[in-house]
Amino acid sequence: MLLPTALASPTPPSGSGSHTSASSFPFLQPHPFRPFSSSSARRLLLLLPGRGSTRKMVQPVKVSPLIKLTRYSFLVLGMVYGAKRYAYLKPRAEAERKLAAEKKKKEEEIRKIQQRLEEGDSILK
């Protein structure tokens, strides 16, 4: 992206005495489009969180033993509930599968009989 010339070369205010050149702000200098190279891709990866961060890590917060006990208690209760619920639903699901298989078998027999009747064959031969 090319920047307007006013942003590309900042002019110092008159009479201030401090001189800032465009070279001290390289991000303000316009440059032609360059496709991404592997080195620029690596530099972009450094911007991702957890990659090449120079900040120091914060010490972990000590969690209250009561909170830990509560969390693990709910974890265990959830596992117990899940096991009981699975034991409750498993026989029902097996019964449903059995009924569905019987229904499919009956429908298949009816379909075969209908095909025989359409062909003109008699069932009562």
C-alpha angles and dihedrals in degrees: 000000000000117000123220113265091246090063095037096061112026115202118218117241111261116259096014096111094215115106120205116185128200089244090067087060105048092169089064095056113097117238133183119257113278120189116236114275126197091260092053089048089054090050090051090051089057088062092062116100113268093017120106093339113168094195118106117249117250117241112256117258115249108244118219115255088231091057091047091050091049093049094049091043091055090045092055092042089053091052092049091047091049092051092049092046091049091050089050096048100039097074091044091052091048090052091049091050091049092051091047091052091050091048091049090050092052092047090050091052091049091049091051091050090050091051091052091050092049091051090053098247116138121229090210099064 
